């Protein structure tokens, strides 16, 4: 979905600050979150795409203020509430305050994921363009490559299509490619001479 969260980041957010010798966990409670998250997904019968989409739906103010593992915790709690495992009242009572959950889904949930798509449309060396779509649901297509053209440099075969699993009752296979983009194509003539490779499902692509 298009929100404050994007796979490739957002313009205007400033440089990426790298913490030297960064520890895996900054607070003791963070050590418990991965186990809690995996247990929550197991109880809810949900996979990684569902988990990621719950993070994408966090309120912008909450998302930017939250630490990495707080986002995980918010997602796990949201999935448990949406799947009927616990209630928001249960969480509020345990916390003694309002437990901040992610926003609601914006696309219909459930239903047949559709047939697998296993025949590749593109070959190595083909020029492709990323469709300039702005989905309301989960997507693994970074915003910064939409509308831009690149070259197929690797084919990974049919893979689980995250966009479908996040919203349907089951999974669907979709051809997955690695596409190389010239930096100038993405960021203009002033970009340093280089290239960027992005893994993209065939659903995102069209002939250039």
C-alpha positions in Angstrom: 0.0 0.0 0.0 1.0 3.6 -0.4 1.8 5.1 3.0 4.7 6.3 5.1 6.2 2.8 4.9 7.8 1.8 1.6 10.3 -0.9 0.7 12.7 1.6 -0.8 12.3 4.4 1.6 10.8 7.8 1.0 12.3 11.0 -0.4 13.0 13.9 2.0 13.6 11.7 5.1 17.3 12.7 5.3 20.3 10.4 5.3 20.3 6.9 6.8 22.0 7.1 10.2 24.1 4.0 10.8 24.6 3.2 14.5 28.1 2.0 15.1 28.3 -1.4 16.9 24.5 -1.5 17.0 23.2 -4.2 19.4 20.6 -6.6 18.2 18.3 -5.4 21.0 18.3 -1.9 22.6 16.0 -2.8 25.5 15.5 -6.0 27.4 11.8 -6.3 26.4 12.7 -6.4 22.7 14.3 -9.8 23.2 10.8 -11.3 23.8 9.1 -9.7 20.7 10.3 -12.1 18.0 9.0 -15.1 19.9 5.8 -13.3 20.7 5.3 -12.3 17.0 6.0 -15.8 15.7 3.6 -17.3 18.3 0.9 -14.7 17.3 1.2 -15.5 13.6 1.0 -19.3 14.4 -2.1 -18.8 16.6 -3.7 -16.6 13.9 -2.8 -18.9 11.0 -1.2 -15.9 9.3 2.1 -15.6 7.3 4.7 -13.0 6.8 2.7 -10.9 4.2 -0.1 -10.4 6.7 2.4 -9.4 9.4 4.1 -6.9 7.0 0.8 -5.4 6.0 -0.2 -4.7 9.6 3.1 -2.7 10.0 2.3 -0.7 6.8 -1.1 0.2 8.3 0.3 1.8 11.4 -0.6 5.5 11.9 2.2 7.7 10.5 2.9 9.4 13.8 3.0 6.0 15.6 5.2 4.4 12.9 7.9 7.1 12.9 8.0 7.3 16.7 8.1 3.5 17.2 11.3 1.4 17.4 11.8 -1.5 15.1 10.5 -4.1 17.5 7.7 -1.9 18.7 6.4 -2.1 15.1 6.7 -5.8 15.3 4.7 -5.8 18.5 2.0 -3.5 17.1 1.7 -5.8 14.0 1.4 -9.0 16.1 -1.3 -7.5 18.3 -3.2 -6.1 15.4 -3.2 -9.5 13.6 -4.4 -11.2 16.8 -7.3 -8.8 17.2 -8.3 -9.0 13.5 -8.3 -12.8 13.6 -10.4 -12.9 16.7 -7.7 -14.4 19.0 -7.9 -11.5 21.5 -9.9 -8.3 21.7 -8.7 -4.7 21.9 -10.3 -4.5 25.3 -8.1 -7.5 26.4 -5.0 -5.6 25.3 -6.1 -2.3 26.9 -6.9 -4.1 30.2 -3.5 -5.8 30.2 -1.6 -2.5 29.4 -3.8 -0.3 31.7 -4.0 2.1 28.8 -5.1 2.4 25.2 -3.1 -0.2 23.1 -2.2 1.4 19.8 -3.2 -0.9 16.9 -2.7 -0.5 13.2 -5.4 1.0 11.0 -8.1 -1.1 9.3 -7.7 -3.1 6.1 -8.7 -1.2 3.0 -9.4 -4.1 0.7 -11.8 -7.1 1.0 -10.4 -10.0 2.9 -10.7 -13.7 2.1 -11.7 -15.6 -1.0 -10.0 -17.8 -3.5 -6.4 -16.7 -4.3 -6.8 -17.8 -7.9 -4.8 -20.2 -10.1 -1.0 -20.3 -10.0 0.8 -18.4 -12.8 3.8 -20.4 -13.8 4.6 -19.5 -17.4 7.1 -16.7 -17.6 6.2 -13.8 -20.0 9.7 -12.2 -20.0 13.2 -13.5 -20.8 16.7 -12.5 -19.7 17.6 -9.2 -21.4 14.0 -8.1 -22.0 13.3 -4.4 -21.3 10.4 -4.1 -18.9 8.5 -1.2 -17.3 7.1 -1.3 -13.8 3.4 -0.5 -13.9 2.6 2.7 -12.1 0.0 1.3 -9.7 -0.9 2.5 -6.2 -2.6 -0.4 -4.5 -4.7 -0.1 -1.3 -3.4 -3.5 0.0 -0.1 -5.1 0.6 2.6 -4.9 -2.2 6.2 -5.8 -2.5 6.7 -3.3 -5.3 8.8 -0.3 -4.2 7.3 3.1 -5.0 10.5 4.5 -6.4 10.7 2.1 -9.4 7.0 2.5 -10.5 6.8 3.9 -14.0 10.5 3.2 -14.7 12.1 0.9 -17.2 14.8 -1.7 -16.6 16.3 -4.9 -17.9 15.5 -8.5 -16.7 18.8 -9.9 -15.5 17.6 -13.0 -13.6 14.6 -15.2 -13.5 13.8 -16.9 -10.1 10.8 -19.0 -11.3 7.3 -19.0 -9.9 7.3 -17.8 -6.2 4.7 -17.2 -3.6 3.0 -13.9 -4.5 2.9 -11.9 -1.2 0.2 -9.4 -2.4 -2.3 -12.3 -2.7 -1.4 -14.1 0.5 -1.8 -10.9 2.6 -5.5 -10.8 1.7 -6.8 -14.1 0.4 -7.4 -17.6 1.9 -4.4 -19.3 0.5 -1.4 -18.6 -1.7 -0.7 -18.1 -5.4 2.5 -18.5 -7.4 3.7 -15.7 -9.7 6.9 -15.5 -11.8 9.6 -13.5 -10.1 12.4 -11.6 -11.8 15.4 -9.5 -10.9 15.3 -6.2 -12.9 18.3 -3.9 -13.2 17.6 -0.1 -13.4 20.2 2.5 -14.3 20.5 5.1 -11.6 19.8 7.9 -14.1 16.5 6.2 -15.0 15.4 6.3 -11.4 16.8 9.6 -10.2 17.7 11.7 -13.2 20.9 12.7 -15.1 22.6 14.0 -11.9 22.7 10.5 -10.4 26.0 8.8 -9.9 26.7 6.2 -12.7 25.5 3.0 -11.1 22.6 0.6 -11.2 20.1 -0.9 -8.8 18.6 -4.4 -9.0 15.1 -5.1 -7.6 13.2 -8.3 -7.3 9.8 -7.9 -8.9 6.8 -10.1 -9.6 5.5 -10.4 -13.1 2.2 -8.8 -12.1 4.1 -5.5 -11.6 5.7 -5.5 -15.1 4.8 -4.8 -18.7 6.9 -4.7 -21.9 8.9 -1.4 -22.1 
